[in-house]
Amino acid sequence: MAEVRIGTSGWLYAGWRGSFYPRGLPHRAELEHNASIFTSVEINGSFYSLQRPQSYQRWRDSTPDDFVFAVKGGRFITHMKKLSDVETPLANFYASGVLALADKLGPFLWQLPPNLGYDAERMERFFDLLPRSTSEAVELAAKHDDRLTDERTYLTTDADRPLRHALEVRHASFASEAVIELLRHHDTALVVADTAGKWPLIETPTSGFMYVRLHGADELYVSGYTDEALDRWAGKVRAWLDLGLDVHVYFDNDAKVHAPYDAQGLMRRLGITA
């Protein structure tokens, strides 16, 4: 049966302390608290820099058995290299420890910059490089360069599992049927990104799962979602589930502590309790 996962984009926010996180809660316990309420979380530190295997192992050990992590791909790949000549950077990314999440490893998020328009050949080359199983990820990770020392690499998997990928676009040229067909061909989800009207909002399924990022209804990263807005999103999630699609929803309107409370509001509407 199709399943829904709801959580926040990241969990380390100073503004959440004393509000969503109880006053006095040690910072090291914030992920555990987050995971006691939500069923998934988006790791976004991996976007800014390569994390360490020990970090991924600690995060895995700090969460319930049925918890799932989405992992955001590195900005060096998406924003600096703009998906070109990225086999080695991808190898470094997959060697950095993501596979240590084991059975808690969920989809990978690839967020493109607003100044990167659609180029079919560029996208084809990138999709062809992405590993579609943990075994393929191990093979790719073995190609890492010498910037990753032995203690900074994790080059094994406990089981061969399929890997899912989602693409978040931020340029109007991606709003086309050609993009939909390309993503379907490569079994890659097109992220449903609510960005207060700033970037494309496309809700067409292109894979066996939907990946939703809610950045703010009226002001990017800042504004919360009204009861009516959460009702609408709950309706969309139910419709996707009825189609047999798994659904991942992450709230990224974190600036004024809306994200965790809006996520709980959506969970209640879908009958999900912590």
C-alpha positions in Angstrom: 0.0 0.0 0.0 1.1 3.6 -0.6 2.4 5.4 2.4 2.8 9.0 3.4 5.8 10.5 5.2 5.6 14.0 6.7 8.3 16.0 8.4 10.4 19.1 8.3 13.3 20.3 6.1 16.2 20.0 8.6 15.9 20.0 12.4 18.7 22.3 13.7 17.1 25.7 14.1 17.9 28.0 17.0 14.5 29.6 16.7 12.8 26.3 17.5 14.5 26.0 20.9 12.2 26.8 23.7 9.2 26.6 21.3 9.0 23.4 19.3 11.9 22.0 21.3 11.4 22.0 25.0 13.5 24.6 26.9 16.7 23.0 28.1 16.6 20.1 25.6 20.2 19.3 24.6 21.0 20.1 21.0 22.2 16.5 20.5 18.6 15.3 21.4 16.8 17.6 18.9 16.7 15.0 16.1 15.4 12.4 18.6 12.6 14.8 19.6 11.8 15.6 16.0 11.7 11.9 15.1 9.4 11.2 18.0 6.7 13.3 16.3 7.4 13.0 12.6 7.9 10.0 10.3 10.7 11.5 8.2 13.1 14.4 8.0 15.0 16.0 5.2 18.8 16.2 5.8 19.8 19.5 4.4 23.3 19.9 5.8 24.4 17.6 3.0 23.5 20.4 0.6 26.1 22.7 2.0 29.0 20.3 2.6 29.9 16.6 2.6 28.9 15.1 5.9 30.8 12.4 7.8 29.9 8.7 8.0 29.8 9.0 11.8 27.1 11.7 11.5 24.9 9.5 9.3 25.4 6.6 11.7 24.5 8.7 14.7 21.4 10.1 13.0 20.3 6.5 12.1 20.8 5.3 15.6 18.9 8.3 17.1 15.6 7.6 15.3 12.9 4.9 15.4 13.1 1.8 13.4 10.5 2.9 10.9 11.9 6.4 10.4 13.1 7.6 6.9 15.6 10.2 5.9 15.5 12.2 2.7 18.9 13.4 1.7 19.5 16.7 -0.2 22.2 16.5 -2.8 25.2 18.8 -2.6 25.1 22.3 -4.0 28.5 21.8 -5.5 26.8 19.4 -7.9 23.7 21.3 -8.5 24.6 25.0 -8.1 28.3 25.2 -8.8 28.9 22.5 -11.4 25.3 22.9 -12.6 25.1 19.1 -13.2 28.0 19.2 -15.7 31.1 17.0 -15.3 29.8 15.7 -12.0 30.7 12.0 -11.9 33.5 12.5 -9.3 31.5 14.9 -7.2 28.7 12.4 -7.2 31.1 9.7 -6.2 32.4 11.8 -3.3 28.8 12.5 -2.2 27.8 8.8 -2.2 31.1 7.9 -0.5 30.6 10.4 2.3 28.4 8.2 4.4 24.8 8.4 3.1 24.8 4.6 2.7 25.3 4.3 6.5 21.6 5.2 6.9 20.9 1.7 5.6 17.2 0.8 5.7 16.4 4.4 6.8 17.7 5.9 3.6 14.8 7.5 1.7 14.8 9.6 -1.5 17.5 11.9 -2.7 16.5 15.5 -3.4 18.3 17.4 -6.2 17.4 21.1 -6.0 18.4 23.2 -9.1 19.3 26.9 -8.9 16.9 29.5 -10.4 19.4 30.5 -13.1 19.7 26.9 -14.5 17.3 26.5 -17.4 16.2 23.3 -19.0 18.7 21.5 -21.2 17.6 18.0 -22.2 21.1 16.7 -22.9 22.4 18.1 -19.6 19.6 16.4 -17.7 20.0 13.1 -19.5 23.7 12.9 -18.7 22.9 13.7 -15.0 20.1 11.1 -14.7 22.3 8.5 -16.4 24.9 9.0 -13.6 22.5 8.6 -10.7 22.6 5.3 -8.9 19.3 3.5 -8.8 20.2 1.0 -6.1 22.5 0.9 -3.1 24.7 -1.5 -4.9 25.1 1.0 -7.8 25.8 3.7 -5.2 28.6 1.6 -3.8 30.1 1.2 -7.3 29.9 4.9 -7.9 31.3 5.8 -4.4 34.4 3.7 -5.1 35.3 6.3 -7.7 35.8 9.0 -5.1 38.9 11.1 -5.3 41.7 11.5 -2.8 40.0 14.5 -1.1 38.1 11.8 0.9 40.4 9.9 3.2 39.6 6.4 4.4 38.0 7.7 7.7 35.8 10.0 5.7 34.3 7.3 3.4 31.7 4.6 3.8 31.8 2.2 0.9 29.4 -0.6 1.6 25.8 -1.4 1.9 24.1 -3.9 4.2 21.6 -4.9 1.5 20.8 -4.1 -2.1 17.8 -1.7 -2.1 16.3 0.6 -4.8 17.1 4.3 -4.6 14.6 7.1 -5.4 15.4 10.5 -6.7 13.4 13.8 -6.8 14.2 16.9 -8.8 13.2 20.4 -7.6 13.3 23.0 -10.5 13.4 26.7 -10.2 13.3 28.0 -13.7 10.2 28.5 -15.8 11.6 26.5 -18.8 11.1 23.3 -16.9 7.3 23.8 -17.0 6.9 21.7 -20.2 5.6 18.3 -21.3 9.1 17.4 -22.5 10.4 17.7 -18.9 7.5 15.5 -17.7 8.3 12.8 -20.2 12.0 12.9 -19.5 11.5 12.5 -15.7 9.0 9.7 -16.3 11.6 8.0 -18.6 14.1 8.2 -15.8 11.7 7.3 -13.0 12.5 10.6 -11.2 9.9 12.5 -9.2 9.3 16.2 -10.1 9.1 18.0 -6.7 5.8 19.7 -6.0 7.3 23.0 -4.6 5.0 25.6 -3.1 7.2 28.7 -3.2 4.7 31.5 -2.7 4.5 31.9 -6.4 8.2 32.6 -6.9 9.1 29.4 -8.8 7.1 26.8 -10.9 4.5 24.8 -9.0 4.0 21.5 -11.0 1.9 18.7 -9.5 2.2 16.1 -12.3 3.3 12.6 -11.1 6.5 11.4 -12.9 7.5 8.5 -10.7 6.0 6.0 -8.2 6.1 8.7 -5.4 5.4 12.3 -4.9 7.9 14.6 -3.2 6.4 17.8 -1.8 8.2 20.8 -0.3 6.2 23.5 1.3 8.3 26.6 1.6 5.6 29.1 2.6 2.1 30.0 1.3 2.6 33.8 1.0 6.2 34.6 1.9 9.1 32.2 1.1 10.4 30.4 4.2 8.5 32.7 6.5 4.7 32.4 6.3 2.6 29.6 7.7 -0.3 27.7 6.3 -3.8 28.4 7.2 -6.3 25.7 8.2 -7.9 26.0 4.7 -4.5 25.7 3.0 -3.6 22.6 5.1 -7.0 21.1 4.2 -6.2 21.6 0.5 -2.8 19.9 0.8 -4.3 17.1 2.8 -6.8 16.6 -0.1 -3.9 16.5 -2.6 -2.1 13.9 -0.5 -5.2 11.7 -0.3 -5.6 11.9 -4.0 -2.0 10.9 -4.7 -2.3 8.0 -2.2 -5.5 6.9 -4.0 -3.4 6.6 -7.2 -1.1 4.3 -5.4 1.7 6.8 -5.0 3.9 7.1 -1.9 4.0 10.7 -0.7 6.8 12.6 1.1 6.0 16.0 2.4 8.5 18.4 4.0 7.8 21.8 5.5 10.5 24.3 4.9 8.8 27.4 6.3 11.2 27.4 9.2 12.0 31.0 9.8 9.2 31.7 12.3 8.8 28.2 13.6 5.8 27.4 11.4 7.3 24.3 9.8 6.9 21.8 12.7 3.5 23.0 13.7 2.2 23.0 10.1 3.6 19.5 9.6 1.7 18.4 12.7 -1.4 20.1 11.3 -1.2 18.1 8.1 -0.6 14.9 10.0 -3.8 15.4 12.0 -5.8 16.0 8.9 -4.5 12.7 7.5 -5.1 10.8 10.7 -1.4 10.3 11.5 -0.4 10.5 15.1 3.0 10.5 16.7 
